[in-house]
Amino acid sequence: MVAPFLNFYGCCGEAIELYEKVFTVKNKQVQLFGDIPGIPENMKSWILHAEMEMEGQTFWLGDCFSPEQCAGGLMITLAVTFPTVEKVTEVFNKLLEGGSVLIELSPKPYSPMHGCVKDKFGVGWQITAR
């Protein structure tokens, strides 16, 4: 599955509220940064990861750690899921050739393996194991 991933800096919750007023939203799931130990107090209400269907299309959403992670065309990235950690690692490393790491590839609370890479063409990819 490939899904658009909408990135925000501290205002993802507000964006979700707006989209719920504008679109037919189903299957919403939200996880907060506050669910992770050691997160700064000012970020605890930020959205770590959200998924929802808007008008039948699956979207992923979340707040970035820094404004730079959302800038320069990275406000929208493509989220791709794979069934194994091995496949995630393989795809991440191939996309990384000539590109740069945006989020280190590692286990996350919402996935056994996740990372974000900007490929050599400037496209942001969220690679996740399910």
N, CA, C and O atoms as CSV, one atom per row, in Angstrom:
chain,resi,resn,atom,element,x,y,z
A,1,MET,N,N,0.839,-1.176,0.000
A,1,MET,CA,C,0.000,0.000,0.000
A,1,MET,C,C,0.883,1.239,0.000
A,1,MET,O,O,1.872,1.294,0.732
A,2,VAL,N,N,0.547,2.208,-0.793
A,2,VAL,CA,C,1.203,3.513,-0.779
A,2,VAL,C,C,0.156,4.533,-0.357
A,2,VAL,O,O,-0.922,4.607,-0.945
A,3,ALA,N,N,0.482,5.322,0.672
A,3,ALA,CA,C,-0.462,6.320,1.174
A,3,ALA,C,C,0.224,7.673,1.287
A,3,ALA,O,O,1.399,7.730,1.651
A,4,PRO,N,N,-0.475,8.765,0.986
A,4,PRO,CA,C,0.091,10.087,1.236
A,4,PRO,C,C,0.265,10.286,2.737
A,4,PRO,O,O,-0.603,9.910,3.524
A,5,PHE,N,N,1.395,10.880,3.130
A,5,PHE,CA,C,1.681,11.172,4.528
A,5,PHE,C,C,1.793,12.690,4.656
A,5,PHE,O,O,2.696,13.303,4.085
A,6,LEU,N,N,0.873,13.289,5.407
A,6,LEU,CA,C,0.860,14.740,5.609
A,6,LEU,C,C,1.631,15.068,6.875
A,6,LEU,O,O,1.286,14.597,7.959
A,7,ASN,N,N,2.675,15.876,6.738
A,7,ASN,CA,C,3.563,16.233,7.849
A,7,ASN,C,C,3.287,17.654,8.321
A,7,ASN,O,O,3.091,18.564,7.515
A,8,PHE,N,N,3.274,17.828,9.629
A,8,PHE,CA,C,3.017,19.134,10.229
A,8,PHE,C,C,4.058,19.393,11.304
A,8,PHE,O,O,4.804,18.493,11.690
A,9,TYR,N,N,4.102,20.628,11.784
A,9,TYR,CA,C,5.000,20.955,12.891
A,9,TYR,C,C,4.165,21.504,14.042
A,9,TYR,O,O,3.995,22.714,14.192
A,10,GLY,N,N,3.642,20.571,14.860
A,10,GLY,CA,C,2.906,20.959,16.061
A,10,GLY,C,C,1.435,21.262,15.852
A,10,GLY,O,O,0.740,21.591,16.813
A,11,CYS,N,N,0.938,21.162,14.625
A,11,CYS,CA,C,-0.466,21.509,14.388
A,11,CYS,C,C,-1.247,20.385,13.703
A,11,CYS,O,O,-2.306,20.634,13.128
A,12,CYS,N,N,-0.742,19.171,13.757
A,12,CYS,CA,C,-1.416,18.045,13.120
A,12,CYS,C,C,-2.804,17.812,13.721
A,12,CYS,O,O,-3.751,17.519,12.991
A,13,GLY,N,N,-2.929,17.940,15.034
A,13,GLY,CA,C,-4.223,17.759,15.685
A,13,GLY,C,C,-5.260,18.735,15.156
A,13,GLY,O,O,-6.409,18.361,14.927
A,14,GLU,N,N,-4.855,19.998,14.961
A,14,GLU,CA,C,-5.759,21.002,14.399
A,14,GLU,C,C,-6.142,20.649,12.965
A,14,GLU,O,O,-7.290,20.829,12.558
A,15,ALA,N,N,-5.174,20.148,12.205
A,15,ALA,CA,C,-5.451,19.764,10.823
A,15,ALA,C,C,-6.464,18.623,10.783
A,15,ALA,O,O,-7.379,18.636,9.959
A,16,ILE,N,N,-6.307,17.635,11.668
A,16,ILE,CA,C,-7.246,16.518,11.722
A,16,ILE,C,C,-8.653,17.022,12.041
A,16,ILE,O,O,-9.629,16.582,11.435
A,17,GLU,N,N,-8.749,17.947,12.997
A,17,GLU,CA,C,-10.062,18.508,13.346
A,17,GLU,C,C,-10.710,19.174,12.134
A,17,GLU,O,O,-11.908,19.008,11.902
A,18,LEU,N,N,-9.933,19.919,11.370
A,18,LEU,CA,C,-10.460,20.565,10.169
A,18,LEU,C,C,-10.908,19.526,9.150
A,18,LEU,O,O,-12.010,19.619,8.610
A,19,TYR,N,N,-10.060,18.541,8.884
A,19,TYR,CA,C,-10.387,17.536,7.871
A,19,TYR,C,C,-11.634,16.746,8.256
A,19,TYR,O,O,-12.398,16.326,7.387
A,20,GLU,N,N,-11.843,16.543,9.572
A,20,GLU,CA,C,-13.052,15.843,10.018
A,20,GLU,C,C,-14.309,16.671,9.754
A,20,GLU,O,O,-15.389,16.112,9.562
A,21,LYS,N,N,-14.177,17.991,9.743
A,21,LYS,CA,C,-15.313,18.864,9.438
A,21,LYS,C,C,-15.573,18.943,7.934
A,21,LYS,O,O,-16.709,19.140,7.504
A,22,VAL,N,N,-14.520,18.789,7.145
A,22,VAL,CA,C,-14.622,18.975,5.699
A,22,VAL,C,C,-14.958,17.682,4.966
A,22,VAL,O,O,-15.782,17.682,4.051
A,23,PHE,N,N,-14.324,16.576,5.364
A,23,PHE,CA,C,-14.433,15.316,4.641
A,23,PHE,C,C,-15.161,14.255,5.467
A,23,PHE,O,O,-15.302,14.387,6.683
A,24,THR,N,N,-15.618,13.210,4.792
A,24,THR,CA,C,-16.118,12.025,5.479
A,24,THR,C,C,-14.888,11.247,5.944
A,24,THR,O,O,-14.107,10.760,5.126
A,25,VAL,N,N,-14.722,11.134,7.259
A,25,VAL,CA,C,-13.545,10.483,7.838
A,25,VAL,C,C,-13.973,9.197,8.533
A,25,VAL,O,O,-14.934,9.179,9.302
A,26,LYS,N,N,-13.242,8.123,8.249
A,26,LYS,CA,C,-13.508,6.828,8.882
A,26,LYS,C,C,-12.201,6.230,9.372
A,26,LYS,O,O,-11.119,6.610,8.925
A,27,ASN,N,N,-12.318,5.287,10.299
A,27,ASN,CA,C,-11.189,4.483,10.784
A,27,ASN,C,C,-10.016,5.328,11.290
A,27,ASN,O,O,-8.858,5.014,11.012
A,28,LYS,N,N,-10.312,6.387,12.023
A,28,LYS,CA,C,-9.254,7.258,12.546
A,28,LYS,C,C,-8.546,6.589,13.716
A,28,LYS,O,O,-9.182,6.072,14.635
A,29,GLN,N,N,-7.215,6.610,13.662
A,29,GLN,CA,C,-6.374,6.114,14.753
A,29,GLN,C,C,-5.321,7.183,15.017
A,29,GLN,O,O,-4.704,7.693,14.081
A,30,VAL,N,N,-5.115,7.520,16.277
A,30,VAL,CA,C,-4.162,8.569,16.639
A,30,VAL,C,C,-3.285,8.110,17.791
A,30,VAL,O,O,-3.776,7.565,18.779
A,31,GLN,N,N,-1.980,8.337,17.656
A,31,GLN,CA,C,-1.031,8.072,18.737
A,31,GLN,C,C,-0.259,9.366,19.001
A,31,GLN,O,O,0.213,10.012,18.065
A,32,LEU,N,N,-0.132,9.738,20.259
A,32,LEU,CA,C,0.528,10.987,20.641
A,32,LEU,C,C,2.003,10.776,20.986
A,32,LEU,O,O,2.403,9.689,21.405
A,33,PHE,N,N,2.801,11.821,20.806
A,33,PHE,CA,C,4.188,11.780,21.255
A,33,PHE,C,C,4.257,11.522,22.751
A,33,PHE,O,O,5.210,10.910,23.234
A,34,GLY,N,N,3.245,11.990,23.494
A,34,GLY,CA,C,3.203,11.792,24.935
A,34,GLY,C,C,3.173,10.334,25.360
A,34,GLY,O,O,3.398,10.025,26.530
A,35,ASP,N,N,2.894,9.425,24.413
A,35,ASP,CA,C,2.897,7.997,24.707
A,35,ASP,C,C,4.313,7.432,24.811
A,35,ASP,O,O,4.500,6.282,25.207
A,36,ILE,N,N,5.308,8.247,24.453
A,36,ILE,CA,C,6.709,7.820,24.470
A,36,ILE,C,C,7.416,8.463,25.662
A,36,ILE,O,O,7.309,9.674,25.855
A,37,PRO,N,N,8.132,7.683,26.458
A,37,PRO,CA,C,8.866,8.273,27.585
A,37,PRO,C,C,9.954,9.235,27.096
A,37,PRO,O,O,10.569,9.020,26.052
A,38,GLY,N,N,10.175,10.292,27.867
A,38,GLY,CA,C,11.272,11.210,27.589
A,38,GLY,C,C,10.983,12.313,26.581
A,38,GLY,O,O,11.884,13.076,26.231
A,39,ILE,N,N,9.755,12.411,26.111
A,39,ILE,CA,C,9.398,13.466,25.147
A,39,ILE,C,C,9.243,14.779,25.911
A,39,ILE,O,O,8.661,14.794,26.996
A,40,PRO,N,N,9.761,15.894,25.354
A,40,PRO,CA,C,9.589,17.187,26.021
A,40,PRO,C,C,8.112,17.514,26.259
A,40,PRO,O,O,7.250,17.172,25.449
A,41,GLU,N,N,7.843,18.171,27.364
A,41,GLU,CA,C,6.472,18.487,27.779
A,41,GLU,C,C,5.688,19.208,26.680
A,41,GLU,O,O,4.511,18.916,26.469
A,42,ASN,N,N,6.333,20.148,25.979
A,42,ASN,CA,C,5.621,20.934,24.965
A,42,ASN,C,C,5.219,20.113,23.736
A,42,ASN,O,O,4.442,20.585,22.906
A,43,MET,N,N,5.743,18.885,23.611
A,43,MET,CA,C,5.416,18.048,22.454
A,43,MET,C,C,4.487,16.882,22.799
A,43,MET,O,O,4.107,16.120,21.910
A,44,LYS,N,N,4.120,16.732,24.056
A,44,LYS,CA,C,3.352,15.556,24.474
A,44,LYS,C,C,1.977,15.465,23.817
A,44,LYS,O,O,1.464,14.359,23.645
A,45,SER,N,N,1.367,16.582,23.445
A,45,SER,CA,C,0.055,16.547,22.800
A,45,SER,C,C,0.158,16.494,21.274
A,45,SER,O,O,-0.860,16.415,20.586
A,46,TRP,N,N,1.377,16.537,20.749
A,46,TRP,CA,C,1.567,16.455,19.301
A,46,TRP,C,C,1.263,15.042,18.824
A,46,TRP,O,O,1.326,14.082,19.592
A,47,ILE,N,N,0.933,14.937,17.545
A,47,ILE,CA,C,0.573,13.660,16.945
A,47,ILE,C,C,1.834,12.943,16.461
A,47,ILE,O,O,2.528,13.431,15.569
A,48,LEU,N,N,2.124,11.792,17.050
A,48,LEU,CA,C,3.240,10.958,16.602
A,48,LEU,C,C,2.872,10.293,15.283
A,48,LEU,O,O,3.647,10.313,14.327
A,49,HIS,N,N,1.686,9.706,15.244
A,49,HIS,CA,C,1.237,9.001,14.038
A,49,HIS,C,C,-0.281,8.926,14.056
A,49,HIS,O,O,-0.883,8.587,15.075
A,50,ALA,N,N,-0.892,9.243,12.929
A,50,ALA,CA,C,-2.337,9.101,12.771
A,50,ALA,C,C,-2.605,8.483,11.408
A,50,ALA,O,O,-1.870,8.702,10.445
A,51,GLU,N,N,-3.667,7.715,11.355
A,51,GLU,CA,C,-4.138,7.154,10.091
A,51,GLU,C,C,-5.635,7.352,10.044
A,51,GLU,O,O,-6.321,7.215,11.057
A,52,MET,N,N,-6.150,7.680,8.846
A,52,MET,CA,C,-7.589,7.794,8.678
A,52,MET,C,C,-7.930,7.762,7.201
A,52,MET,O,O,-7.111,8.087,6.342
A,53,GLU,N,N,-9.150,7.365,6.935
A,53,GLU,CA,C,-9.656,7.398,5.576
A,53,GLU,C,C,-10.430,8.692,5.398
A,53,GLU,O,O,-11.320,9.006,6.188
A,54,MET,N,N,-10.088,9.443,4.353
A,54,MET,CA,C,-10.837,10.636,3.991
A,54,MET,C,C,-11.403,10.403,2.602
A,54,MET,O,O,-10.668,10.255,1.626
A,55,GLU,N,N,-12.723,10.373,2.537
A,55,GLU,CA,C,-13.409,10.125,1.266
A,55,GLU,C,C,-12.919,8.839,0.615
A,55,GLU,O,O,-12.805,8.763,-0.608
A,56,GLY,N,N,-12.626,7.820,1.438
A,56,GLY,CA,C,-12.242,6.511,0.931
A,56,GLY,C,C,-10.754,6.315,0.691
A,56,GLY,O,O,-10.324,5.196,0.412
A,57,GLN,N,N,-9.952,7.378,0.792
A,57,GLN,CA,C,-8.498,7.294,0.594
A,57,GLN,C,C,-7.800,7.268,1.951
A,57,GLN,O,O,-8.088,8.103,2.810
A,58,THR,N,N,-6.895,6.328,2.151
A,58,THR,CA,C,-6.131,6.275,3.394
A,58,THR,C,C,-5.058,7.355,3.392
A,58,THR,O,O,-4.309,7.497,2.425
A,59,PHE,N,N,-4.990,8.111,4.474
A,59,PHE,CA,C,-3.954,9.118,4.694
A,59,PHE,C,C,-3.253,8.813,6.008
A,59,PHE,O,O,-3.869,8.337,6.961
A,60,TRP,N,N,-1.974,9.090,6.041
A,60,TRP,CA,C,-1.217,9.072,7.280
A,60,TRP,C,C,-0.859,10.512,7.588
A,60,TRP,O,O,-0.638,11.305,6.673
A,61,LEU,N,N,-0.797,10.864,8.879
A,61,LEU,CA,C,-0.505,12.221,9.298
A,61,LEU,C,C,0.356,12.187,10.549
A,61,LEU,O,O,0.332,11.207,11.294
A,62,GLY,N,N,1.114,13.247,10.785
A,62,GLY,CA,C,1.906,13.331,11.998
A,62,GLY,C,C,2.650,14.640,12.093
A,62,GLY,O,O,2.795,15.365,11.108
A,63,ASP,N,N,3.122,14.935,13.299
A,63,ASP,CA,C,3.953,16.114,13.541
A,63,ASP,C,C,5.421,15.735,13.435
A,63,ASP,O,O,5.824,14.661,13.881
A,64,CYS,N,N,6.210,16.607,12.851
A,64,CYS,CA,C,7.654,16.418,12.715
A,64,CYS,C,C,8.356,16.917,13.977
A,64,CYS,O,O,7.822,17.750,14.710
A,65,PHE,N,N,9.560,16.397,14.218
A,65,PHE,CA,C,10.365,16.865,15.350
A,65,PHE,C,C,10.883,18.277,15.129
A,65,PHE,O,O,11.065,19.032,16.084
A,66,SER,N,N,11.121,18.635,13.870
A,66,SER,CA,C,11.660,19.965,13.568
A,66,SER,C,C,10.980,20.511,12.323
A,66,SER,O,O,10.489,19.738,11.500
A,67,PRO,N,N,10.944,21.838,12.171
A,67,PRO,CA,C,10.318,22.415,10.970
A,67,PRO,C,C,11.033,21.996,9.691
A,67,PRO,O,O,10.412,21.937,8.630
A,68,GLU,N,N,12.324,21.705,9.777
A,68,GLU,CA,C,13.089,21.302,8.596
A,68,GLU,C,C,12.590,19.982,8.012
A,68,GLU,O,O,12.674,19.764,6.804
A,69,GLN,N,N,12.069,19.100,8.870
A,69,GLN,CA,C,11.556,17.814,8.382
A,69,GLN,C,C,10.282,17.982,7.561
A,69,GLN,O,O,9.884,17.064,6.845
A,70,CYS,N,N,9.642,19.142,7.658
A,70,CYS,CA,C,8.392,19.394,6.936
A,70,CYS,C,C,8.585,20.383,5.787
A,70,CYS,O,O,7.641,20.651,5.044
A,71,ALA,N,N,9.762,20.915,5.633
A,71,ALA,CA,C,9.990,21.994,4.663
A,71,ALA,C,C,10.473,21.459,3.322
A,71,ALA,O,O,10.767,20.273,3.173
A,72,GLY,N,N,10.545,22.343,2.373
A,72,GLY,CA,C,11.154,22.025,1.087
A,72,GLY,C,C,10.503,20.877,0.355
A,72,GLY,O,O,11.203,20.004,-0.157
A,73,GLY,N,N,9.191,20.851,0.289
A,73,GLY,CA,C,8.492,19.795,-0.419
A,73,GLY,C,C,8.240,18.561,0.407
A,73,GLY,O,O,7.689,17.589,-0.110
A,74,LEU,N,N,8.623,18.556,1.677
A,74,LEU,CA,C,8.451,17.362,2.506
A,74,LEU,C,C,7.194,17.415,3.369
A,74,LEU,O,O,6.988,16.547,4.217
A,75,MET,N,N,6.348,18.433,3.158
A,75,MET,CA,C,5.111,18.468,3.930
A,75,MET,C,C,4.237,17.270,3.561
A,75,MET,O,O,3.449,16.790,4.375
A,76,ILE,N,N,4.387,16.797,2.329
A,76,ILE,CA,C,3.699,15.580,1.907
A,76,ILE,C,C,4.757,14.572,1.483
A,76,ILE,O,O,5.553,14.833,0.581
A,77,THR,N,N,4.757,13.416,2.143
A,77,THR,CA,C,5.642,12.322,1.767
A,77,THR,C,C,4.760,11.130,1.404
A,77,THR,O,O,3.552,11.146,1.640
A,78,LEU,N,N,5.364,10.115,0.838
A,78,LEU,CA,C,4.621,8.906,0.507
A,78,LEU,C,C,4.962,7.819,1.516
A,78,LEU,O,O,6.132,7.524,1.761
A,79,ALA,N,N,3.928,7.229,2.094
A,79,ALA,CA,C,4.098,6.167,3.087
A,79,ALA,C,C,3.876,4.825,2.415
A,79,ALA,O,O,2.838,4.594,1.795
A,80,VAL,N,N,4.859,3.938,2.542
A,80,VAL,CA,C,4.776,2.611,1.939
A,80,VAL,C,C,4.960,1.570,3.036
A,80,VAL,O,O,5.893,1.657,3.835
A,81,THR,N,N,4.065,0.586,3.070
A,81,THR,CA,C,4.159,-0.467,4.073
A,81,THR,C,C,4.581,-1.780,3.423
A,81,THR,O,O,4.233,-2.074,2.279
A,82,PHE,N,N,5.343,-2.562,4.191
A,82,PHE,CA,C,5.797,-3.881,3.765
A,82,PHE,C,C,5.570,-4.854,4.913
A,82,PHE,O,O,5.506,-4.444,6.072
A,83,PRO,N,N,5.446,-6.143,4.598
A,83,PRO,CA,C,5.134,-7.109,5.647
A,83,PRO,C,C,6.313,-7.497,6.538
A,83,PRO,O,O,6.110,-8.067,7.611
A,84,THR,N,N,7.556,-7.196,6.107
A,84,THR,CA,C,8.702,-7.638,6.910
A,84,THR,C,C,9.698,-6.513,7.148
A,84,THR,O,O,9.801,-5.573,6.361
A,85,VAL,N,N,10.423,-6.632,8.247
A,85,VAL,CA,C,11.496,-5.693,8.586
A,85,VAL,C,C,12.593,-5.764,7.528
A,85,VAL,O,O,13.185,-4.744,7.175
A,86,GLU,N,N,12.863,-6.954,7.029
A,86,GLU,CA,C,13.917,-7.122,6.025
A,86,GLU,C,C,13.604,-6.340,4.752
A,86,GLU,O,O,14.486,-5.700,4.178
A,87,LYS,N,N,12.342,-6.394,4.312
A,87,LYS,CA,C,11.951,-5.674,3.095
A,87,LYS,C,C,12.004,-4.164,3.338
A,87,LYS,O,O,12.422,-3.414,2.456
A,88,VAL,N,N,11.594,-3.720,4.501
A,88,VAL,CA,C,11.673,-2.293,4.839
A,88,VAL,C,C,13.122,-1.820,4.755
A,88,VAL,O,O,13.406,-0.777,4.166
A,89,THR,N,N,14.033,-2.586,5.343
A,89,THR,CA,C,15.452,-2.231,5.345
A,89,THR,C,C,15.996,-2.174,3.918
A,89,THR,O,O,16.726,-1.247,3.567
A,90,GLU,N,N,15.643,-3.157,3.102
A,90,GLU,CA,C,16.100,-3.205,1.710
A,90,GLU,C,C,15.619,-1.977,0.922
A,90,GLU,O,O,16.413,-1.324,0.243
A,91,VAL,N,N,14.325,-1.667,1.012
A,91,VAL,CA,C,13.758,-0.539,0.266
A,91,VAL,C,C,14.335,0.778,0.767
A,91,VAL,O,O,14.694,1.645,-0.031
A,92,PHE,N,N,14.426,0.933,2.089
A,92,PHE,CA,C,14.984,2.157,2.680
A,92,PHE,C,C,16.393,2.405,2.141
A,92,PHE,O,O,16.710,3.515,1.711
A,93,ASN,N,N,17.229,1.378,2.164
A,93,ASN,CA,C,18.620,1.535,1.719
A,93,ASN,C,C,18.730,1.828,0.229
A,93,ASN,O,O,19.610,2.582,-0.185
A,94,LYS,N,N,17.861,1.250,-0.575
A,94,LYS,CA,C,17.875,1.545,-2.007
A,94,LYS,C,C,17.461,2.984,-2.279
A,94,LYS,O,O,18.067,3.655,-3.115
A,95,LEU,N,N,16.426,3.468,-1.575
A,95,LEU,CA,C,15.992,4.856,-1.751
A,95,LEU,C,C,17.026,5.843,-1.211
A,95,LEU,O,O,17.089,6.986,-1.664
A,96,LEU,N,N,17.822,5.413,-0.262
A,96,LEU,CA,C,18.832,6.268,0.354
A,96,LEU,C,C,20.012,6.553,-0.578
A,96,LEU,O,O,20.716,7.544,-0.385
A,97,GLU,N,N,20.241,5.708,-1.579
A,97,GLU,CA,C,21.369,5.903,-2.493
A,97,GLU,C,C,21.244,7.267,-3.179
A,97,GLU,O,O,20.332,7.489,-3.976
A,98,GLY,N,N,22.166,8.171,-2.860
A,98,GLY,CA,C,22.130,9.528,-3.410
A,98,GLY,C,C,21.172,10.457,-2.685
A,98,GLY,O,O,21.033,11.622,-3.057
A,99,GLY,N,N,20.507,9.945,-1.646
A,99,GLY,CA,C,19.539,10.742,-0.894
A,99,GLY,C,C,20.030,11.023,0.518
A,99,GLY,O,O,21.233,11.046,0.774
A,100,SER,N,N,19.087,11.238,1.434
A,100,SER,CA,C,19.455,11.529,2.822
A,100,SER,C,C,18.398,10.988,3.777
A,100,SER,O,O,17.224,10.863,3.427
A,101,VAL,N,N,18.841,10.670,4.990
A,101,VAL,CA,C,17.958,10.154,6.031
A,101,VAL,C,C,17.238,11.324,6.693
A,101,VAL,O,O,17.865,12.301,7.101
A,102,LEU,N,N,15.921,11.213,6.796
A,102,LEU,CA,C,15.121,12.206,7.517
A,102,LEU,C,C,14.753,11.702,8.908
A,102,LEU,O,O,14.768,12.462,9.876
A,103,ILE,N,N,14.426,10.422,8.999
A,103,ILE,CA,C,14.155,9.751,10.274
A,103,ILE,C,C,14.904,8.420,10.230
A,103,ILE,O,O,14.708,7.620,9.315
A,104,GLU,N,N,15.751,8.192,11.211
A,104,GLU,CA,C,16.549,6.961,11.240
A,104,GLU,C,C,15.659,5.728,11.196
A,104,GLU,O,O,14.584,5.701,11.795
A,105,LEU,N,N,16.112,4.725,10.491
A,105,LEU,CA,C,15.410,3.449,10.406
A,105,LEU,C,C,15.591,2.705,11.729
A,105,LEU,O,O,16.706,2.342,12.102
A,106,SER,N,N,14.477,2.484,12.432
A,106,SER,CA,C,14.524,1.810,13.734
A,106,SER,C,C,13.111,1.391,14.135
A,106,SER,O,O,12.138,1.858,13.543
A,107,PRO,N,N,12.991,0.513,15.137
A,107,PRO,CA,C,11.662,0.172,15.652
A,107,PRO,C,C,11.005,1.411,16.262
A,107,PRO,O,O,11.671,2.233,16.890
A,108,LYS,N,N,9.703,1.532,16.071
A,108,LYS,CA,C,8.925,2.645,16.620
A,108,LYS,C,C,7.727,2.068,17.367
A,108,LYS,O,O,7.405,0.895,17.178
A,109,PRO,N,N,7.057,2.854,18.210
A,109,PRO,CA,C,5.899,2.333,18.949
A,109,PRO,C,C,4.774,1.828,18.036
A,109,PRO,O,O,3.996,0.962,18.438
A,110,TYR,N,N,4.685,2.355,16.828
A,110,TYR,CA,C,3.619,1.992,15.900
A,110,TYR,C,C,4.060,0.992,14.830
A,110,TYR,O,O,3.249,0.582,13.999
A,111,SER,N,N,5.338,0.594,14.843
A,111,SER,CA,C,5.834,-0.310,13.811
A,111,SER,C,C,7.101,-1.020,14.276
A,111,SER,O,O,7.907,-0.429,14.995
A,112,PRO,N,N,7.291,-2.287,13.875
A,112,PRO,CA,C,8.537,-2.969,14.223
A,112,PRO,C,C,9.753,-2.363,13.511
A,112,PRO,O,O,10.889,-2.581,13.933
A,113,MET,N,N,9.519,-1.600,12.427
A,113,MET,CA,C,10.625,-0.909,11.742
A,113,MET,C,C,10.046,0.217,10.894
A,113,MET,O,O,9.127,0.004,10.102
A,114,HIS,N,N,10.596,1.422,11.069
A,114,HIS,CA,C,10.129,2.588,10.313
A,114,HIS,C,C,11.280,3.565,10.141
A,114,HIS,O,O,12.122,3.718,11.026
A,115,GLY,N,N,11.304,4.223,8.992
A,115,GLY,CA,C,12.254,5.288,8.738
A,115,GLY,C,C,11.745,6.165,7.616
A,115,GLY,O,O,10.825,5.793,6.888
A,116,CYS,N,N,12.344,7.321,7.485
A,116,CYS,CA,C,11.954,8.248,6.425
A,116,CYS,C,C,13.218,8.696,5.703
A,116,CYS,O,O,14.210,9.072,6.327
A,117,VAL,N,N,13.159,8.649,4.388
A,117,VAL,CA,C,14.311,8.990,3.568
A,117,VAL,C,C,13.871,9.954,2.460
A,117,VAL,O,O,12.772,9.827,1.920
A,118,LYS,N,N,14.725,10.902,2.133
A,118,LYS,CA,C,14.512,11.750,0.963
A,118,LYS,C,C,15.391,11.181,-0.136
A,118,LYS,O,O,16.610,11.107,0.018
A,119,ASP,N,N,14.778,10.775,-1.251
A,119,ASP,CA,C,15.561,10.166,-2.319
A,119,ASP,C,C,16.344,11.220,-3.098
A,119,ASP,O,O,16.213,12.416,-2.835
A,120,LYS,N,N,17.149,10.784,-4.047
A,120,LYS,CA,C,18.021,11.704,-4.785
A,120,LYS,C,C,17.246,12.703,-5.634
A,120,LYS,O,O,17.827,13.655,-6.154
A,121,PHE,N,N,15.942,12.496,-5.778
A,121,PHE,CA,C,15.106,13.429,-6.529
A,121,PHE,C,C,14.357,14.403,-5.618
A,121,PHE,O,O,13.629,15.271,-6.100
A,122,GLY,N,N,14.535,14.259,-4.294
A,122,GLY,CA,C,13.884,15.146,-3.339
A,122,GLY,C,C,12.534,14.666,-2.848
A,122,GLY,O,O,11.848,15.396,-2.132
A,123,VAL,N,N,12.130,13.443,-3.216
A,123,VAL,CA,C,10.849,12.886,-2.770
A,123,VAL,C,C,11.036,12.236,-1.406
A,123,VAL,O,O,11.979,11.471,-1.202
A,124,GLY,N,N,10.140,12.538,-0.474
A,124,GLY,CA,C,10.186,11.952,0.862
A,124,GLY,C,C,9.392,10.661,0.922
A,124,GLY,O,O,8.257,10.596,0.450
A,125,TRP,N,N,9.997,9.627,1.507
A,125,TRP,CA,C,9.388,8.307,1.628
A,125,TRP,C,C,9.390,7.858,3.082
A,125,TRP,O,O,10.442,7.835,3.721
A,126,GLN,N,N,8.227,7.502,3.609
A,126,GLN,CA,C,8.067,6.893,4.932
A,126,GLN,C,C,7.969,5.385,4.684
A,126,GLN,O,O,7.004,4.927,4.071
A,127,ILE,N,N,8.937,4.620,5.143
A,127,ILE,CA,C,8.971,3.179,4.899
A,127,ILE,C,C,8.683,2.466,6.221
A,127,ILE,O,O,9.386,2.678,7.209
A,128,THR,N,N,7.642,1.614,6.237
A,128,THR,CA,C,7.135,1.043,7.474
A,128,THR,C,C,6.837,-0.448,7.338
A,128,THR,O,O,6.331,-0.900,6.312
A,129,ALA,N,N,7.154,-1.196,8.375
A,129,ALA,CA,C,6.760,-2.610,8.454
A,129,ALA,C,C,5.437,-2.704,9.210
A,129,ALA,O,O,5.213,-1.970,10.172
A,130,ARG,N,N,4.573,-3.600,8.774
A,130,ARG,CA,C,3.291,-3.825,9.437
A,130,ARG,C,C,3.240,-5.212,9.996
A,130,ARG,O,O,2.238,-5.600,10.596
